[in-house]
Amino acid sequence: MSGVRTPEGTGTTAASGVVTGLATLCVALRSYTRVRTKVQLSWDDWFILVGVLLMLLTAGLLVWGLSVDPDAEHVLQEAIDHRSTATFDTGPHTTYLKLSFICSILYFSVVTTIKCSILFMYHRIFAINPTFRQQILAMGVVVVLFWLATTTTTLLNCRPLKYSWIGLSLKEHCINYNIFWMVTGAVEVAIDTVILSLPVRMVLGLQLSRSAKASVMFIFLLGGL
């Protein structure tokens, strides 16, 4: 193996590293501030901490996979582009593929803990409104069901499980993973949109000026980043 990385792969890895670093820094500063000011950590704090730890674990596994098999990304994508997946030998890339499979499972746990953290934060701030509490509970159920469905489907993607990393084109053993990711991505966008729009009614009902309401709304919408 030559260890050559494509510019696209390098750029994606660098961008992911920057985002991961910024997210970790923000959560670390948030936790430090709450501890420094002797504010008791709430459920939203614990969930975001778990989310960051899972994210760092996922990032570490991806870096490990690329370090032991730096050509994997390029070679596998080349096989897909040239439609040679049916005859492609995945043996030399088994470690990378196994780690990628584990990361695909962890991904849904990462995004779920972050969503739960946001919902718990809403509950902490607007718990006085019973209707809003019910809406938060309903979205919490949706988020947990989404996590159960996606994690279970990922684990059962191929039967037996080993086909998740020993072949790239085994339709008789695996579901169409591309369609699965497209569907879950669309559902996730819908869930995120609903979660981010939840506090709008509450903010509009506050006794604040329009500019102050807009500022508060903007702060909540930053969660979409």
N, C-alpha and C positions, 0 to 999 in steps of 0.2 A: 504494500500500500504506500502511496506517495504522500498521503496526508494533505492533499490539496483541498482547500475550501473554496467554494464558490463565493463571489461577491455578495449574492443574494443571501446565502446562508450566514456569512459573516455579519452582514448588516442586520439581519433578523436577530442573531445572537446578541449583537451589541445593543440593539434597541431594547430587547428583552432584559438585558442586564441593567440598563439605565432605569427602566420602569420599575424593576424589582428593587433596585437600590433606593429609589425615591420613595416607594411604598414603605419599605422597611424603615427608612429614616423618619417618615411622617408618623408611623405607628409608634416608633421608639420615642419621639418627642412628645407625642400625646400621652403615652404611658408615664413618661418621666414627669410631665407637668402635673398629671393627676396625683402621682405619688408625692411629688414635691409640695403640692398644695394640700396634702393630706386628705384628698377626696377619695372615698372608697371606690374601688374598681367595681363597675357594674357588669351586667351580662354582656352588653355591647362591647366593653373593653376586652373581656375574656375571649369572646368570639373572634374579634379582629386579631388578637394576639395568636390564637390558634390558626386563623387563616394565613397570617404572615409566616408562621412556622411551617405550615404545610407548603406554602409557596416556595419558601427557601429550600425545603426538602426536595420539591419537584425540580427546582432550578439546579440543585446539586446533582440530582440523578441525571439530568440532561447533560450537564457539563461532564459528568463521569462518562456517559455514553459517547460523547464526542471526543473525549480524551483517549479512550481505548480504541475507538474506531472513527478517526477523523474523516475518513472518506465516505462513511455510511450515508449521510444526507445526500451527497452528490450522486453516488452510485445508485442508490435506491430510486431517486427521482429520475435519473437517466433511464432506468429500466422501465419505469412507469410511462415516461414520455415516448419511449420507443416500443411500447406495448410488448415487452419481452418478459413480463412478470411471470407468465406460466412456466417458463423454463429457467427463470433466474434462480441461482443458488444462493439462498439466504444464510447458509451455514457460517461463512466468515463474519456475518453481521448479527449473529444471534444475541450477543450481549447487548448491543445497541437496541435491537428490536424488543428485547425483554424489558429494558429500562424504559423505552418509549411507551410500552404497554402499561407499565406501572404508573408512569406519569399521566397517561390518559385517564386512569382511574382516579388518581389524586386530584386531577384538574377539577372534577365536579365537587369534590370535598372542599377545595379552595374557594370556589365561587359561592358555594352554599353557605359556608361559614361567614363570608363577607356579607351576603344578603341577610343572613340572620342577625348579624351585628347591626346593620342599618335598621332593621325592624325593631330590634331591642332598643336602639337609640330613640326611634320614634316613640316607642312606648314610654320610655323614661321621660321624654319631654312633654308629650301630650296625653299622658295616662288619664287625665281628668275627664276626657271625653269618652263616654262608653261606646258610642258608635264607632269612633276611630279605633278603639281597642279591639272591637270585633273585626274591623277591616284588617288590622295588623295580624290578628289570629288567623283569619282566613288566608292571608298571603303567606303566613308562616307555614300553614298546612300545605299550600301549593308548592312552596319552595322545598319542603322536606320530601313530598311525593315526587317532585322533579328529580331530586337527588337520588332517591331510591330507584326510580325508573332508569335513569341514565347509568348509574353505577352497576345495577344488575344487568342491563343490556350490554355494557362494556365487558363485564365478566363473562357473559354468555355469548359474546360476539362470535366466537368460534367453538365448535364442539368436535373433538375434545379441545381443551384449552390451548394445547401446544401449537395448534394451527394459527394462533394469534401472532406467532413469531417465526414459524418455519416455512411460511409461504405467503406470497404477495397476491396470488390470484387463485383462490380455492373457493369458488362460489358454492360448491356442494357442501362445504364445511362452515362457511362464515356468512354473516349478513353483509349487505352492501354498506360498508362503513362510511363511504362518502355521503350517501343519502342520510345516514344516521346523524352525522355531524352537521349537515345542512339543516335538518329538522330541529335538532337540539339547539342549534345556534339561533334559529328563528324563534323558538319557544323562549329561549333565554332572553332575547331582546325584548320580547313581549312582557316577560316577567319583570325585567329591569325597568321598563317604561312605566308599568303600573306602580312598582315600588317607589320610583322617583316622583311620581305624580301624587302619591298618597298625602303628603303634608300640604299640598297646595291649598286645599279648602281651609285647613287649620290656620295657615299663615294669613290667608286673606281675611280671616275673621279676627285677627289681632288688632288691638287698638294702636295702630302705628300709622305713620305717614306712608304714602305710596312708595317713596324712595326707600324707606326703611323696610317695607314689605318686600320690595324688589331685591334688596341686599340680602335679606334672610332667605328668600327663595333661591337666590344665586348660590348661597352657601350650601343649601340642601342639594341643589343640582350638581354641585361639584362632586358629589358621590358617584355621578355617572362616569366620571373620568376613570 
